Amino acid sequence: MKKQLGILLFTLLLILGMTLSASAASMPRLVDGADLLSDSEEAELLSMLDEISARQMLDVVIVTTNTLEGKSAMAYADDFFDYNGYGFGSSYDGVLLLVSMEDRDWWISTSGYGITAFTDYGITCLSDQFLPDLGNGFYADAFETFARGCDEYITLARNGTPFDVGSEPFDPGSSFLIAAVIGLIAALIVVSSMKAQLKTVRQQNAGSYLKDGSFQLTESREMFLYRNVHRTVKQESSSGGSSTHRSSCGRSHGGGGGKF
């Protein structure tokens, strides 16, 4: 009886220890160490990050801090991801946005399937979406834009078309451009038709309104009015994919960052 009680007690302690260990490693997907968000903004953003992460089976994390503790933004972001238990599955699928107010650094660290979903080119394009708000201090808007962008990028990757050089999805803005071009062509057709109907109007030369001998040229000069400038569009590199590096614990990470 005592032996059975001992085994039961040991089992309970083992389960409790595993639970505590898992809880200690389970950090929220929003860590606002720099206190950039209000309580209501934090709650709303955390709910969004949790929903996207659970649905996509890939951790989407945002971390803000006032100091990088002497590390580079890349090293800090990678270590924060690795040592705080983030990442789905054995490949630790996830993406983390770090914002440091110390020197206004930002970095996106990717891991596992996150490296596939967020290519180097994709990270550049995604940052172009949230950096204006981040730089202007609209932190909640910037982080929401990042989260929604992550959701779209992961969905594209799951469908077999990661956002990368030469494989961008259809941009709604392009449909506006196409419609504008079609509208311009239609307008030109209408104007041409109206012009053709003005058969009674005859084009007159300006000289027909002058009397013979009434105009004398006393001085002539050349004036530079304008110039034609031809610009050549710089072509994007044809290479794509994600560059990777090793974090301090030896895991493979992709990513990119800069200043804001």
C-alpha positions in Angstrom: 0.0 0.0 0.0 2.8 2.4 0.9 4.6 1.4 -2.2 1.6 2.2 -4.4 1.1 5.5 -2.6 4.7 6.4 -3.2 4.4 5.6 -6.9 1.2 7.7 -7.1 2.8 10.6 -5.3 5.9 10.4 -7.5 3.7 10.4 -10.6 1.8 13.5 -9.4 5.0 15.3 -8.7 6.3 14.4 -12.1 3.2 15.7 -13.8 3.3 18.9 -11.7 6.9 19.4 -12.6 6.3 19.0 -16.3 3.3 21.4 -16.1 5.4 24.1 -14.3 8.2 23.6 -16.8 5.9 24.1 -19.7 4.3 27.1 -18.1 7.7 28.7 -17.5 8.6 28.3 -21.2 5.3 29.5 -22.5 5.5 33.3 -23.0 2.7 35.4 -24.4 3.0 36.3 -28.1 3.0 40.0 -27.3 5.7 41.2 -24.9 5.5 45.0 -24.7 8.6 45.7 -22.6 8.9 49.2 -23.9 5.3 50.0 -22.9 4.3 51.3 -26.3 0.7 50.2 -26.1 -2.2 50.9 -23.9 -3.9 48.0 -22.0 -6.8 47.8 -24.4 -4.4 47.9 -27.4 -2.3 45.1 -25.9 -5.4 42.9 -25.2 -6.7 43.4 -28.8 -3.4 42.8 -30.4 -2.6 39.7 -28.3 -6.0 38.2 -29.2 -5.2 38.8 -32.9 -1.7 37.2 -32.6 -3.1 34.2 -30.7 -5.9 33.6 -33.3 -3.5 33.9 -36.3 -0.9 31.7 -34.7 -3.4 28.9 -33.7 -5.1 28.9 -37.1 -1.9 29.0 -39.1 0.0 26.7 -36.7 2.9 29.1 -36.7 3.8 31.5 -33.9 3.5 35.2 -34.8 5.2 37.2 -32.0 5.8 40.9 -31.3 8.4 42.0 -28.7 9.3 45.6 -27.7 12.2 46.6 -25.5 14.0 49.6 -24.2 17.5 48.0 -24.5 19.2 45.2 -26.5 21.5 44.5 -23.6 24.6 44.9 -25.7 23.4 42.5 -28.4 22.6 43.2 -32.1 18.9 43.4 -33.0 19.3 40.1 -34.9 20.9 38.2 -31.9 18.4 39.6 -29.4 15.4 38.6 -31.6 16.7 35.1 -32.3 17.6 34.5 -28.6 14.2 35.8 -27.4 12.5 33.4 -29.8 14.7 30.4 -28.9 14.9 30.8 -25.2 11.3 31.6 -24.5 9.7 28.5 -26.0 8.2 29.9 -29.2 7.6 27.9 -32.4 5.2 25.2 -33.5 6.4 21.6 -33.8 9.8 20.1 -33.9 11.0 22.7 -36.4 9.9 25.6 -34.2 7.7 27.3 -36.9 7.4 31.0 -36.2 8.1 34.7 -36.9 9.0 37.4 -34.4 9.0 41.2 -34.8 11.4 42.9 -32.4 11.2 46.7 -31.8 14.0 48.3 -29.7 13.6 51.9 -28.6 17.2 52.1 -27.5 18.5 53.0 -31.0 15.2 52.6 -32.9 16.1 49.2 -34.3 13.6 46.6 -35.7 14.2 43.1 -36.7 12.1 40.2 -38.0 13.4 36.8 -37.0 12.0 33.7 -38.7 12.2 30.0 -37.8 11.2 26.7 -39.2 8.4 27.1 -41.8 8.6 30.9 -41.1 11.8 30.9 -43.1 9.9 29.5 -46.1 6.9 31.8 -45.6 8.9 35.0 -45.1 11.6 35.3 -47.8 14.2 38.1 -47.8 12.2 40.0 -50.5 8.9 39.3 -48.6 10.4 40.7 -45.4 11.4 43.9 -47.2 7.9 44.3 -48.7 6.2 43.6 -45.4 8.3 46.1 -43.6 7.4 48.8 -46.2 3.8 48.4 -45.0 4.3 48.9 -41.2 7.4 51.1 -41.0 5.6 54.4 -41.8 3.3 53.9 -38.8 6.2 52.6 -36.6 8.3 55.6 -37.4 5.5 58.1 -36.7 4.7 56.5 -33.3 1.5 54.8 -34.3 2.6 51.6 -32.7 -0.8 49.8 -32.5 -1.5 50.4 -36.2 2.0 49.3 -37.2 1.8 46.0 -35.2 -1.7 45.3 -36.5 -0.4 45.8 -40.1 2.4 43.4 -39.3 0.1 40.8 -37.9 -2.3 40.9 -40.8 0.6 40.9 -43.3 2.0 37.8 -41.6 -1.4 36.1 -41.9 -1.4 36.8 -45.7 2.2 35.7 -46.2 1.7 32.4 -44.4 -1.5 31.7 -46.3 0.4 32.3 -49.6 3.1 29.9 -48.5 0.7 27.2 -47.5 -0.9 27.5 -50.9 2.5 26.9 -52.5 3.3 30.5 -53.6 5.5 32.2 -50.9 5.7 36.0 -51.5 9.0 36.3 -53.3 10.8 37.9 -56.2 8.7 37.4 -59.4 5.9 35.6 -57.6 3.9 38.5 -56.0 0.2 37.9 -55.7 -2.3 40.0 -57.7 -2.3 43.5 -56.3 -5.7 45.2 -56.0 -3.9 48.5 -56.9 -3.0 47.2 -60.3 -6.7 46.7 -61.1 -7.2 50.4 -60.4 -4.3 51.2 -62.8 -5.8 49.0 -65.5 -9.2 50.6 -65.1 -7.6 54.1 -65.4 -5.8 53.2 -68.6 -9.1 51.8 -70.1 -10.9 55.0 -69.0 -8.2 57.1 -70.7 -8.4 55.2 -73.9 -12.2 55.5 -73.9 -11.9 59.2 -73.3 -9.5 59.6 -76.2 -11.9 57.8 -78.5 -14.8 60.1 -77.5 -12.7 63.2 -78.0 -11.5 62.0 -81.4 -15.0 61.3 -82.4 -16.1 64.8 -81.4 -13.2 66.4 -83.2 -14.1 64.6 -86.4 -17.6 66.1 -86.2 -16.2 69.7 -86.3 -16.0 69.8 -90.1 -16.8 73.5 -90.4 -13.8 74.6 -88.5 -10.8 75.2 -90.6 -7.3 75.4 -89.2 -5.7 78.8 -89.9 -2.1 79.7 -90.0 -1.1 82.6 -87.7 0.4 84.3 -90.7 -2.9 84.7 -92.3 -3.9 87.3 -89.7 -0.9 89.6 -90.5 -0.7 92.3 -93.2 2.1 91.9 -95.7 5.2 93.9 -94.6 3.8 94.7 -91.1 6.1 92.3 -89.3 9.8 92.9 -89.1 12.3 90.7 -87.1 14.7 93.0 -85.3 16.4 90.5 -82.9 16.6 86.7 -82.6 18.0 84.5 -79.9 17.9 80.8 -78.9 16.1 80.0 -75.6 16.5 76.7 -73.7 12.9 75.8 -72.7 13.1 72.2 -71.6 15.0 68.9 -71.9 14.1 65.3 -72.3 15.4 63.0 -69.6 15.4 59.2 -70.2 15.4 57.0 -67.1 16.0 53.3 -67.1 14.3 51.2 -64.5 16.7 49.3 -62.3 15.8 45.6 -62.5 15.2 43.6 -59.3 17.6 40.7 -58.7 16.2 37.4 -60.1 17.3 35.5 -57.0 14.9 34.9 -54.2 14.4 32.7 -51.2 15.6 33.3 -47.6 19.1 33.7 -46.4 19.8 32.0 -43.0 22.2 32.1 -40.1 22.7 30.3 -36.8 21.5 31.7 -33.5 23.5 31.4 -30.2 21.9 28.0 -29.5 22.6 26.7 -33.0 19.2 26.9 -34.5 18.7 28.2 -38.1 17.0 31.5 -38.5 16.1 33.8 -41.4 15.2 37.5 -41.1 15.9 41.1 -41.8 15.7 44.5 -40.2 16.9 48.1 -39.9 16.1 51.4 -38.3 12.8 53.2 -38.0 
